[in-house]
Amino acid sequence: MSELTYISTRGAAPATGFEDVLLTGLARDGGLYVPETWPRFSADDLARLRDLDYPALAHRVMAPFIGGAIASDDLRALIGDAYATFDAADVLPLKDLGNGDYLLELFHGPTLAFKDVAMQVLGRFFDHVLERRGKRITIVGATSGDTGSAAIEACRDKDAIDIFMLHPKGRVSPVQEAQMTTVAAANVHNIALEGTFDDCQDRVKDLFNDQPFRDAHNLSAVNSINWARVMAQIVYYFWAALKLGAPDRPVDFSVPTGNFGNVFAGYAAKQMGLPISRLVVGSNANDILARFFRSGVMEMAAVVPTLSPSMDIQISSNFERLLFDLVGRDGAECARILGDFRKTGRFDVTADQLARARDVFAGARFDDDETRVIIKQTLDRTGELVDPHTAVGIGAAAARKSRDGRPMVVLATAHPAKFPDAVADAAGVHPALPARMADLLDRPKRCQTLANDLDQLKKHIEETLA
Ligand SMILES: *Cc1c(COP(=O)(O)O)cnc(C)c1O
């Protein structure tokens, strides 16, 4: 098998291998890495994956992307350790809700949200590769809540890593804030930025675009633009589809998304040969993606806070990977469109490009009132207590379900106890934290508040590392 190479969506950075893609995150031209070609699984290949447990399946699906960068036995061990941190016997339980609807629970990891699925492997991949290289890195990330806690849990106490995590001050839930700021590890540095999630993400991009700063501190990313995160998320699309009859029967997925990372992994799985017919994008009131799939126009609006804060986003970073494909993998064209978007807050695609996107994707939007109703109805109808993000996915699934009986899998992205007030308010039932986290809100916190200012941010990082 020849090594897979990765190219940038903006076409001006050299092609590179998995190890560089893992450690650098963003390409040097500001683009995102994508595989130059998709590894393909034939129907026979897929049939042979059916009886594997989750770690074994993850090994098989990820290996072609990683090539020789991590030896096969090491890879198996790292994946095994990562998923041993999950407290469900089969790692990611698939629940039958009746009527061809399924819930794939991605939230049984250390921070109770789906980001652990990718981050627990990523932290171990980083550590493994850095140790071999004898290098140190500084991870810088922006989070609307769940990424941050998942990244911190994945990197805590790792010798070769410092991690700086920016979150929008006052805009993450108390549980999310506590999960990030109560980690007592010397290499974990929380920053509460006075701004929105998009401000946090922009400042992180500024740091990466500052070449001297980036080189001086070996900056690296674990936010959802890192290819390795998308790669790890591809696995659970295989997991659910195989349980529901793939390769013989196609499946649809509904994904509550903001950054387009999770649902892009589903698109990748489809490119690899998994029979996925439709990917439904669930949006909250920040519905830039749902509007795009209706109109072909991507148009920014102000971010409004909602019950599902991990989707309170108006710039969906990972959409760039789909855009790259829609423009025929023309990096210069992709860069031009995104440059315009940055200047004007708007771009559109051609009718043909929109039609191709809509062959696979459909969008649906739910505001907070609708989300509360879905939480209540889901409890009444199925006995499942779901968090507000998952509720958006359930609503989107119902709105876009096929009429020809294809199974619909909703990705359940957070444990309801991560958003207890919203869930209790909607359902009249208070979701309890698992026992291992019962005292979370009482633990001491460590966090630095900073203005939305690049120079102050750089100074803070430099002083902390010195
Ligand atoms: C991060 C997150 C999302 C959105 O994920 P994307 O990568 O933006 O698609 C949805 N739900 C929860 C609970 C999350 O933490």
Ligand as a Chemical Component Dictionary entry (heavy atoms), coordinates in Angstrom:
data_LIG
# 
_chem_comp.id                   LIG 
_chem_comp.type                 NON-POLYMER 
_chem_comp.pdbx_formal_charge   0 
_chem_comp.three_letter_code    LIG 
# 
loop_
_chem_comp_atom.comp_id 
_chem_comp_atom.atom_id 
_chem_comp_atom.alt_atom_id 
_chem_comp_atom.type_symbol 
_chem_comp_atom.charge 
_chem_comp_atom.model_Cartn_x 
_chem_comp_atom.model_Cartn_y 
_chem_comp_atom.model_Cartn_z 
_chem_comp_atom.pdbx_ordinal 
LIG C1 C1 C 0 -19.014 20.330 19.205 1  
LIG C2 C2 C 0 -20.384 19.863 19.393 2  
LIG C3 C3 C 0 -21.287 19.857 18.331 3  
LIG C4 C4 C 0 -20.929 20.359 16.952 4  
LIG O1 O1 O 0 -19.873 19.651 16.396 5  
LIG P1 P1 P 0 -19.229 20.112 15.009 6  
LIG O2 O2 O 0 -17.859 19.539 14.991 7  
LIG O3 O3 O 0 -19.275 21.581 15.039 8  
LIG O4 O4 O 0 -20.052 19.538 13.967 9  
LIG C5 C5 C 0 -22.550 19.344 18.563 10 
LIG N1 N1 N 0 -22.918 18.913 19.797 11 
LIG C6 C6 C 0 -22.081 18.928 20.824 12 
LIG C7 C7 C 0 -22.552 18.453 22.156 13 
LIG C8 C8 C 0 -20.788 19.395 20.660 14 
LIG O5 O5 O 0 -19.951 19.395 21.701 15 
# 
loop_
_chem_comp_bond.comp_id 
_chem_comp_bond.atom_id_1 
_chem_comp_bond.atom_id_2 
_chem_comp_bond.value_order 
_chem_comp_bond.pdbx_ordinal 
LIG C1 C2 SING 1  
LIG C2 C3 SING 2  
LIG C2 C8 DOUB 3  
LIG C3 C4 SING 4  
LIG C3 C5 DOUB 5  
LIG C4 O1 SING 6  
LIG O1 P1 SING 7  
LIG P1 O2 DOUB 8  
LIG P1 O3 SING 9  
LIG P1 O4 SING 10 
LIG C5 N1 SING 11 
LIG N1 C6 DOUB 12 
LIG C6 C7 SING 13 
LIG C6 C8 SING 14 
LIG C8 O5 SING 15 
# 
